[in-house]
Amino acid sequence: MLKAMLGLVPDNIGVLEVRASNDGALQMYEKCGFERVGVRRGYYSDSEDAVCMTRTPSERPVSTRELTRLLAGLDPTSARKPAPPLPEREAATVKPTVVDAPREIPFVRDRGDASDAGSSDGGFKMRNRIRRR
C-alpha cells in the first residue's frame, strides 16, 4: 500500500521520521526504498530518538492493477503484463415502449375506493400517450 501511495505522485521525494525502537517499520521503509539520513535526539515526549528517512523517486510507480496482482502472489514480471483487451460488444439499442390508446375511449383506473379527485366513477380520460421505460 505504501508503494501505491508513493506511486500516486512518483516525482515527489518521500521524507519521514520513525521511532528508533520500531524495528518493523524501519525494515518496511528500507524495503520500500527509504534510506536513513539522520537521527533526531530526544524527538518524542519520552525522549526516544527519531530516525529520519528519505526516498528518492528512482522506482517507477505501481498501478492499482499491478499492486493487486502482486498481493495475489504473482511474480513482478507477470504482475506488470498489460491487461488483455476487452471483447467488443454491440451497442445496445433501447426502444421505449409506446402505448397508444384512442382519445375518445375513457381509460378507467380500477380502484375500489373511487378516490380520484374530480371524478365520481374513479376514472379519468386518457389524453396523451403513456410512455413506459
Backbone as a chain_set.jsonl record, in Angstrom:
{"seq": "MLKAMLGLVPDNIGVLEVRASNDGALQMYEKCGFERVGVRRGYYSDSEDAVCMTRTPSERPVSTRELTRLLAGLDPTSARKPAPPLPEREAATVKPTVVDAPREIPFVRDRGDASDAGSSDGGFKMRNRIRRR", "coords": {"N": [[0.83, -1.176, 0.0], [2.004, 1.185, 0.72], [3.836, 1.541, -1.384], [2.047, 1.939, -3.479], [0.868, 4.368, -2.707], [3.096, 6.049, -2.798], [3.526, 5.895, -5.483], [1.473, 7.425, -6.547], [2.187, 10.095, -6.892], [4.815, 10.085, -8.463], [7.113, 11.661, -8.804], [7.712, 13.006, -6.493], [9.685, 13.428, -3.517], [10.057, 11.217, -0.835], [9.765, 11.754, 2.631], [10.297, 10.984, 6.021], [9.827, 10.371, 9.571], [10.615, 8.079, 12.094], [10.177, 6.101, 15.027], [13.091, 5.087, 16.741], [13.068, 2.648, 17.997], [11.216, 1.143, 16.663], [11.458, -1.442, 15.005], [10.157, -3.039, 13.047], [8.795, -1.165, 11.407], [10.985, 0.309, 10.486], [12.352, -1.632, 8.959], [10.404, -2.15, 7.002], [10.175, 0.369, 5.71], [12.784, 0.634, 4.718], [12.796, -1.495, 2.967], [11.044, -0.502, 1.099], [12.544, 1.367, -0.179], [13.42, 3.586, 1.265], [15.997, 5.475, 2.866], [18.187, 5.767, 5.641], [18.924, 8.91, 6.91], [19.567, 10.476, 9.032], [19.403, 11.277, 12.594], [17.151, 12.334, 15.092], [17.699, 13.444, 18.137], [16.143, 12.669, 21.198], [13.499, 13.194, 20.304], [10.802, 12.38, 20.67], [8.191, 12.566, 23.231], [8.854, 10.919, 25.34], [11.539, 11.05, 25.312], [12.736, 9.472, 23.358], [14.678, 8.641, 20.473], [14.304, 9.759, 17.042], [14.37, 8.368, 13.831], [15.407, 9.732, 10.846], [14.306, 9.499, 7.54], [14.63, 9.248, 3.984], [13.383, 9.026, 0.631], [14.26, 8.724, -2.656], [12.843, 9.442, -5.863], [13.283, 6.912, -7.523], [12.175, 4.533, -8.344], [9.768, 3.111, -10.586], [6.29, 4.01, -10.761], [3.711, 2.079, -9.122], [0.906, 0.528, -10.384], [-2.61, 0.271, -9.53], [-3.723, -2.075, -10.456], [-1.435, -3.634, -10.87], [-0.461, -3.749, -8.241], [-2.533, -5.158, -6.986], [-2.283, -7.619, -8.269], [0.289, -8.329, -7.44], [-0.14, -8.59, -4.671], [-1.774, -10.782, -4.79], [-0.015, -12.772, -5.217], [1.422, -13.108, -7.57], [4.405, -13.155, -9.575], [6.701, -10.358, -10.04], [7.179, -9.864, -12.819], [5.015, -11.079, -14.174], [2.951, -9.645, -12.984], [3.263, -7.121, -14.07], [2.479, -7.306, -16.677], [0.449, -6.137, -19.395], [-3.115, -5.551, -19.259], [-5.473, -7.852, -20.702], [-7.131, -7.23, -23.87], [-10.445, -5.88, -23.917], [-13.417, -7.679, -24.811], [-15.191, -6.892, -27.79], [-18.364, -5.379, -27.906], [-21.682, -5.19, -29.159], [-23.438, -2.147, -29.531], [-26.033, -1.482, -27.34], [-29.395, -1.06, -28.157], [-31.991, 0.813, -27.05], [-35.355, 0.839, -27.118], [-38.097, 2.808, -26.464], [-41.186, 1.706, -25.102], [-44.225, 2.418, -26.502], [-47.504, 3.09, -25.787], [-50.417, 3.394, -27.435], [-53.553, 4.781, -27.068], [-56.891, 5.122, -28.056], [-58.239, 8.416, -28.134], [-60.901, 8.941, -27.679], [-61.95, 6.935, -26.111], [-62.545, 6.3, -22.769], [-60.14, 5.837, -20.202], [-60.113, 3.741, -17.55], [-59.203, 3.637, -14.274], [-58.89, 1.032, -12.105], [-59.812, 1.276, -9.081], [-60.883, 0.458, -6.014], [-61.757, 2.269, -4.086], [-62.615, 4.629, -5.23], [-61.311, 7.15, -5.211], [-60.372, 9.212, -6.827], [-59.762, 12.564, -7.536], [-62.206, 14.855, -8.578], [-63.647, 13.099, -10.111], [-66.352, 10.978, -10.236], [-66.65, 8.334, -10.892], [-64.23, 7.081, -10.532], [-62.37, 7.103, -12.591], [-60.377, 8.43, -15.332], [-59.971, 10.466, -18.273], [-57.913, 9.479, -20.877], [-55.641, 11.503, -22.341], [-53.159, 11.828, -23.502], [-50.235, 10.103, -24.777], [-48.98, 7.237, -23.069], [-45.906, 6.648, -21.801], [-43.756, 4.027, -21.245], [-40.948, 2.941, -19.49]], "CA": [[0.0, 0.0, 0.0], [2.912, 2.323, 0.742], [4.354, 1.725, -2.737], [0.975, 2.516, -4.293], [0.727, 5.773, -2.341], [4.251, 6.765, -3.346], [3.372, 5.91, -6.929], [0.465, 8.397, -6.972], [2.956, 11.244, -7.369], [6.132, 9.438, -8.475], [8.229, 12.61, -8.859], [7.964, 13.583, -5.174], [10.626, 12.767, -2.627], [9.409, 10.812, 0.409], [10.505, 12.079, 3.836], [9.538, 10.571, 7.199], [10.523, 10.136, 10.828], [10.062, 6.899, 12.743], [10.841, 5.795, 16.303], [14.282, 4.252, 16.596], [12.783, 1.309, 18.537], [10.217, 0.478, 15.829], [12.238, -2.209, 14.031], [9.303, -3.475, 11.94], [8.574, -0.035, 10.495], [12.268, 0.634, 9.854], [12.604, -2.635, 7.92], [9.449, -1.953, 5.909], [10.547, 1.564, 4.961], [14.008, 0.337, 3.972], [12.398, -2.379, 1.863], [10.349, 0.332, 0.105], [13.477, 2.285, -0.806], [13.821, 4.698, 2.121], [17.344, 5.368, 3.425], [18.404, 6.553, 6.866], [19.762, 10.077, 6.632], [19.927, 11.172, 10.267], [18.69, 10.942, 13.828], [16.762, 13.472, 15.935], [17.871, 13.003, 19.529], [15.095, 13.074, 22.138], [12.413, 13.788, 19.498], [9.485, 12.06, 21.233], [7.981, 13.067, 24.598], [9.548, 10.044, 26.284], [12.943, 11.301, 24.956], [13.26, 8.487, 22.417], [15.176, 9.229, 19.231], [13.577, 9.524, 15.793], [15.233, 8.143, 12.674], [14.947, 10.473, 9.671], [14.5, 8.69, 6.334], [14.16, 9.838, 2.727], [13.303, 8.135, -0.528], [14.313, 9.456, -3.921], [11.927, 8.809, -6.825], [14.02, 6.119, -8.508], [11.338, 3.432, -8.823], [8.606, 3.501, -11.372], [5.086, 3.866, -9.946], [2.984, 0.813, -9.16], [-0.52, 0.756, -10.633], [-3.507, -0.477, -8.658], [-3.844, -3.413, -11.032], [-0.19, -4.348, -10.584], [-0.411, -3.988, -6.803], [-3.474, -6.238, -6.694], [-1.7, -8.878, -8.755], [1.41, -8.654, -6.56], [-0.705, -9.071, -3.415], [-2.362, -12.103, -5.048], [1.059, -13.744, -5.244], [2.101, -13.22, -8.861], [5.749, -12.601, -9.598], [6.668, -8.992, -10.583], [7.1, -9.836, -14.283], [3.627, -11.381, -14.548], [2.072, -8.581, -12.488], [3.424, -5.929, -14.901], [1.937, -7.509, -18.025], [-0.764, -5.328, -19.595], [-4.396, -6.256, -19.203], [-5.926, -8.294, -22.021], [-8.144, -6.322, -24.415], [-11.845, -6.226, -23.637], [-14.138, -8.108, -26.014], [-16.066, -5.853, -28.336], [-19.795, -5.68, -27.807], [-22.549, -4.319, -29.955], [-24.128, -1.133, -28.739], [-27.416, -1.846, -27.036], [-30.38, -0.064, -28.558], [-33.151, 0.79, -26.176], [-36.512, 1.475, -27.735], [-39.176, 2.95, -25.478], [-42.465, 1.115, -25.457], [-45.26, 3.441, -26.559], [-48.851, 2.522, -25.823], [-51.388, 4.353, -27.942], [-54.951, 4.481, -26.782], [-57.762, 6.112, -28.713], [-58.593, 9.501, -27.224], [-62.327, 9.024, -27.351], [-62.326, 5.872, -25.169], [-62.008, 6.635, -21.447], [-59.301, 4.86, -19.524], [-60.613, 3.681, -16.178], [-58.31, 3.045, -13.294], [-59.715, 0.204, -11.23], [-59.519, 1.445, -7.66], [-62.127, 0.182, -5.312], [-62.2, 3.338, -3.191], [-63.112, 5.749, -6.05], [-60.779, 8.35, -4.56], [-59.825, 10.182, -7.775], [-60.357, 13.889, -7.382], [-62.911, 15.382, -9.74], [-64.305, 12.05, -10.878], [-67.195, 10.181, -9.351], [-66.585, 6.919, -11.251], [-62.898, 6.56, -10.257], [-61.544, 7.037, -13.787], [-60.015, 9.683, -15.978], [-59.819, 10.306, -19.719], [-56.516, 9.496, -21.289], [-55.5, 12.493, -23.392], [-51.833, 11.736, -24.114], [-49.621, 8.772, -24.78], [-48.294, 6.8, -21.848], [-44.579, 6.075, -22.136], [-43.211, 3.151, -20.212], [-39.496, 2.709, -19.68]], "C": [[0.886, 1.254, 0.0], [3.471, 2.597, -0.646], [3.296, 2.339, -3.648], [0.808, 3.997, -3.98], [1.892, 6.592, -2.874], [4.159, 6.87, -4.856], [2.333, 6.894, -7.429], [1.125, 9.656, -7.533], [4.414, 10.786, -7.405], [7.315, 10.391, -8.488], [8.576, 13.206, -7.5], [8.985, 12.756, -4.398], [9.885, 12.433, -1.335], [10.321, 11.112, 1.594], [9.664, 11.658, 5.031], [10.459, 10.447, 8.403], [9.835, 8.984, 11.518], [10.842, 6.652, 14.03], [12.016, 4.851, 16.071], [14.026, 2.829, 17.087], [11.801, 0.513, 17.678], [10.927, -0.264, 14.687], [11.407, -2.649, 12.826], [9.078, -2.378, 10.919], [9.859, 0.331, 9.771], [12.584, -0.342, 8.722], [11.679, -2.439, 6.728], [9.843, -0.741, 5.06], [11.817, 1.34, 4.153], [13.713, -0.563, 2.775], [11.711, -1.596, 0.745], [11.257, 1.402, -0.491], [13.874, 3.484, 0.014], [15.22, 4.424, 2.679], [17.439, 6.24, 4.664], [19.352, 7.706, 6.55], [20.162, 10.818, 7.9], [19.1, 10.702, 11.431], [18.354, 12.242, 14.544], [16.77, 12.969, 17.377], [16.742, 13.544, 20.407], [13.877, 13.682, 21.466], [11.045, 13.564, 20.139], [9.404, 12.488, 22.699], [8.653, 12.185, 25.651], [11.059, 10.047, 26.033], [13.57, 10.209, 24.095], [13.669, 9.194, 21.126], [14.26, 8.903, 18.059], [14.592, 9.362, 14.677], [14.622, 8.881, 11.49], [15.289, 9.652, 8.43], [13.977, 9.448, 5.123], [14.168, 8.77, 1.643], [13.324, 8.995, -1.767], [13.449, 8.725, -4.935], [12.667, 8.034, -7.91], [13.181, 4.987, -9.091], [10.216, 3.96, -9.692], [7.359, 3.269, -10.523], [4.426, 2.51, -10.143], [1.517, 1.135, -9.367], [-1.349, -0.074, -9.659], [-3.649, -1.908, -9.14], [-2.609, -4.242, -10.707], [-0.086, -4.682, -9.103], [-1.339, -5.129, -6.409], [-2.907, -7.581, -7.112], [-0.505, -9.289, -7.913], [0.919, -9.21, -5.23], [-1.344, -10.452, -3.571], [-1.288, -13.178, -5.184], [1.747, -13.923, -6.579], [3.508, -12.641, -8.764], [5.702, -11.225, -10.285], [6.561, -8.917, -12.104], [5.678, -10.087, -14.756], [2.675, -10.268, -14.131], [2.14, -7.345, -13.369], [2.868, -6.087, -16.304], [0.672, -6.681, -18.2], [-2.018, -6.192, -19.555], [-4.793, -6.707, -20.602], [-7.004, -7.346, -22.552], [-9.552, -6.822, -24.094], [-12.527, -6.697, -24.908], [-15.08, -7.005, -26.483], [-17.514, -6.316, -28.258], [-20.559, -4.718, -28.695], [-23.246, -3.335, -29.03], [-25.584, -1.539, -28.548], [-28.34, -0.713, -27.461], [-31.608, -0.241, -27.69], [-34.275, 1.544, -26.856], [-37.609, 1.6, -26.684], [-40.466, 2.326, -26.002], [-43.531, 2.197, -25.382], [-46.606, 2.737, -26.677], [-49.789, 3.619, -26.294], [-52.788, 3.883, -27.585], [-55.796, 5.525, -27.491], [-58.227, 7.163, -27.714], [-60.063, 9.531, -26.842], [-62.783, 7.935, -26.38], [-61.723, 6.224, -23.81], [-61.171, 5.475, -20.882], [-59.71, 4.873, -18.063], [-59.591, 2.963, -15.314], [-59.181, 2.296, -12.307], [-59.22, 0.334, -9.8], [-60.832, 1.345, -6.922], [-62.639, 1.327, -4.477], [-62.749, 4.555, -3.924], [-62.628, 7.082, -5.499], [-60.161, 9.34, -5.529], [-60.545, 11.512, -7.627], [-61.034, 14.32, -8.685], [-63.623, 14.319, -10.547], [-65.1, 11.174, -9.916], [-67.082, 8.694, -9.661], [-65.186, 6.323, -11.064], [-62.003, 6.483, -11.473], [-61.14, 8.403, -14.28], [-59.864, 9.416, -17.462], [-58.349, 10.413, -20.067], [-56.371, 10.405, -22.489], [-54.178, 12.353, -24.151], [-51.328, 10.29, -24.093], [-49.007, 8.483, -23.411], [-47.001, 6.157, -22.301], [-44.105, 5.245, -20.945], [-41.755, 2.901, -20.528], [-39.082, 1.47, -18.977]], "O": [[0.559, 2.255, -0.638], [3.574, 3.754, -1.053], [3.616, 3.17, -4.497], [0.625, 4.803, -4.893], [1.697, 7.71, -3.351], [4.658, 7.828, -5.446], [2.3, 7.184, -8.625], [0.669, 10.21, -8.533], [5.17, 11.069, -6.476], [8.434, 9.964, -8.206], [9.618, 13.845, -7.358], [9.121, 11.55, -4.603], [9.164, 13.274, -0.799], [11.504, 10.771, 1.576], [8.464, 11.93, 5.073], [11.684, 10.422, 8.281], [8.606, 8.91, 11.531], [12.031, 6.959, 14.109], [11.918, 3.917, 15.276], [14.695, 1.897, 16.642], [11.575, -0.669, 17.937], [10.988, 0.221, 13.557], [11.903, -2.633, 11.7], [9.158, -2.615, 9.714], [9.836, 0.63, 8.577], [13.031, 0.069, 7.651], [12.107, -2.547, 5.579], [9.844, -0.818, 3.831], [11.917, 1.808, 3.019], [14.308, -0.411, 1.707], [11.787, -1.981, -0.422], [10.785, 2.261, -1.236], [14.604, 4.341, -0.484], [15.579, 3.274, 2.931], [16.845, 7.316, 4.727], [20.435, 7.507, 6.0], [21.015, 11.703, 7.849], [18.219, 9.853, 11.296], [19.181, 13.152, 14.6], [15.93, 12.158, 17.768], [16.426, 14.733, 20.362], [13.276, 14.606, 22.014], [10.214, 14.473, 20.147], [10.428, 12.743, 23.333], [8.983, 12.661, 26.737], [11.77, 9.151, 26.488], [14.788, 10.035, 24.097], [13.084, 10.207, 20.742], [13.536, 7.908, 18.076], [15.556, 10.122, 14.585], [13.451, 8.679, 11.167], [16.412, 9.171, 8.281], [13.005, 10.196, 5.219], [14.863, 7.758, 1.735], [12.499, 9.897, -1.918], [13.332, 7.502, -4.871], [12.682, 8.44, -9.072], [13.441, 4.53, -10.204], [9.776, 5.101, -9.551], [7.373, 2.407, -9.645], [4.566, 1.878, -11.191], [0.94, 1.923, -8.618], [-0.842, -1.01, -9.041], [-3.692, -2.842, -8.339], [-2.715, -5.405, -10.317], [0.332, -5.783, -8.746], [-0.975, -5.972, -5.59], [-3.039, -8.569, -6.39], [-0.298, -10.482, -7.688], [1.477, -10.177, -4.712], [-1.446, -11.205, -2.602], [-1.607, -14.365, -5.26], [2.585, -14.814, -6.715], [3.764, -11.743, -7.962], [4.765, -10.95, -11.034], [5.922, -8.006, -12.631], [5.185, -9.388, -15.641], [1.707, -9.977, -14.833], [1.175, -6.583, -13.422], [2.79, -5.112, -17.051], [-0.101, -6.533, -17.254], [-1.973, -7.4, -19.788], [-4.488, -6.028, -21.583], [-7.716, -6.724, -21.764], [-9.803, -8.024, -24.013], [-12.247, -6.169, -25.984], [-15.68, -6.289, -25.682], [-17.836, -7.478, -28.508], [-20.133, -3.59, -28.944], [-23.595, -3.66, -27.895], [-26.271, -1.897, -29.506], [-28.09, 0.453, -27.156], [-32.185, -1.326, -27.616], [-34.162, 2.738, -27.134], [-38.006, 0.603, -26.081], [-40.785, 2.414, -27.188], [-43.724, 2.82, -24.338], [-46.812, 1.899, -27.555], [-49.938, 4.648, -25.635], [-53.143, 2.721, -27.785], [-55.433, 6.702, -27.515], [-58.57, 6.837, -26.577], [-60.43, 10.082, -25.804], [-63.902, 8.006, -25.871], [-60.513, 6.426, -23.71], [-61.483, 4.301, -21.079], [-59.656, 5.917, -17.412], [-59.18, 1.837, -15.598], [-60.11, 2.867, -11.734], [-58.33, -0.396, -9.364], [-61.775, 2.085, -7.2], [-63.83, 1.377, -4.173], [-63.307, 5.444, -3.28], [-63.406, 8.022, -5.335], [-59.468, 10.253, -5.081], [-61.774, 11.573, -7.596], [-60.471, 14.154, -9.767], [-64.167, 14.636, -11.605], [-64.574, 10.694, -8.912], [-67.381, 7.865, -8.801], [-64.975, 5.16, -11.407], [-60.951, 5.848, -11.404], [-61.525, 9.42, -13.703], [-59.654, 8.274, -17.873], [-57.642, 11.314, -19.614], [-56.92, 10.115, -23.552], [-54.096, 12.725, -25.322], [-51.92, 9.402, -23.479], [-48.574, 9.391, -22.701], [-47.011, 5.221, -23.1], [-44.064, 5.711, -19.806], [-41.378, 2.678, -21.678], [-37.907, 1.102, -19.014]]}, "num_chains": 1, "name": "protein.A"}
